[in-house]
Amino acid sequence: MTTYATTPGATAPATRIEQKRHINGTFPGPKSAALAARRAQVVAKGVVSGVPVYAADADGAIVRDVDGNSFIDLGAGIAVTSVGASDPAVVAAVRDQVEHFTHTCFMVTPYEGYIAVAEQLAELTPGDFEKRTVLFNSGAEAVENAVKVARLATGRNAVVAFDHAYHGRTNLTMALTAKTMPYKTDFGPFAPEIYRVPMSYPFREENPDITGPEAAQRAITMIEKQIGAGSVAAIIIEPVQGEGGFIVPAPGFLPALAEWAAANGVVFIADEVQSGFCRTGEWFAVNHEGVVPDIITMAKGIAAGMPLSAITGRADLLDAVHAGGLGGTYGGNPVACAAALGAIRTMKDQDLVGRARSIEAQVMERFATLQSELGEHSIIGEIRGRGAMLAIEFVEPGGKVPNPEATKAIAAQCLREGVIILTCGTYGNVIRLLPPLVISDELLADGLEVLAHAIRSVQPG
């Protein structure tokens, strides 16, 4: 088993690129600037990049740009390269598959890789019932198909989503997503029969003493009064909300919702597109409270950067769909399936579940100490998350008013010093930390020190 500590004798995953940050001059450099100029002439303005540099290579937890700068990657391509960029097992699996065939379409001429991925997902996802899997290309596509299955299997139409949710950019998944700008503004009308209820957001609850079961009952009451349990096909929820701000609901919230769903014939869909595959210190975030979804949606970390997503769920639900009702030309592409099998092998071999928990302990200790040092007027409102899916919510000093300006300034300063930081949140005031799970303790500590320094520089006084 691979270890990650920097104590004498410890080992770390082999990498091609030195795992060290380095900024070598003008930022962004001239080659990145030239690419930005070319981009402006051909790429639609609606596509926005979070950093102004262009990647030339990436390995482990380092991204190297076209000007030779090396950045510590604390975003992992939004939780995608959890096994690190250019993971050897993934590279070898992809290379081998490309040498044989890149596409036949599973709906035309099937192949073993698709079946092997489905077998792995049946093993790894929670629940001891018989399962079925369908593979797609993106998280949004997985979510859309999970809803299709739930509606067909139940004969009902209504779907319940939550405040602060993010489920994708297709028409249906935009309807499920809560935040309007930039995801929904002027893109309507949206798919009908989508209803939104309150999320458990402990840091921002009007009643700070509300428990998870009580918050769940608040949502359930709204469902029963405004929709009717008999009309609801599915409840869909991110066990740890992603784009909404890495919100971890209060203990008991998810189990109470799942229990109500089961009692009322409602399909419980866990959207684990961002939180799955070891990211939270469990294979899936629902495992933290023993919740067993009827259907689970997956993408991002599943294939280390190759486009692949999946839904896995109860066999009776997925098998209720008529022949030909599920699929797609590229869904379960053989190269992406090979990458997934390589990534899952690395997750198991290197115990990345345990590694995520170690990362959590280091980050929480580091920033709890900083929050304490900054005192009662700290701009750090809350440090939260699970495993290596962690967040810092920034506020106006000493209160709870969102502070997106400080958040942007901190992320920008980190980038100038060689650390890629992602922001998120309904109010734009959250920094999310999603390091590759293979990052060394030494490199993680360096990245966190840069972040801590940036927070201190923005903290008033």
PyMOL commands that set and color helices and strands:
alter all, ss='L'
color gray80, all
select helices_A, chain A and resi 30-42+76-79+88-98+112-124+139-154+171-176+202-204+212-226+229-231+253-263+285-289+300-302+315-318+334-349+352-377+404-416+441-458
alter helices_A, ss='H'
color red, helices_A
select strands_A, chain A and resi 55-59+62-65+70-73+131-136+158-162+194-197+232-237+267-271+295-298+309-314+380-386+389-394+419-420+422-424+430-433
alter strands_A, ss='S'
color yellow, strands_A
deselect
rebuild
show_as cartoon
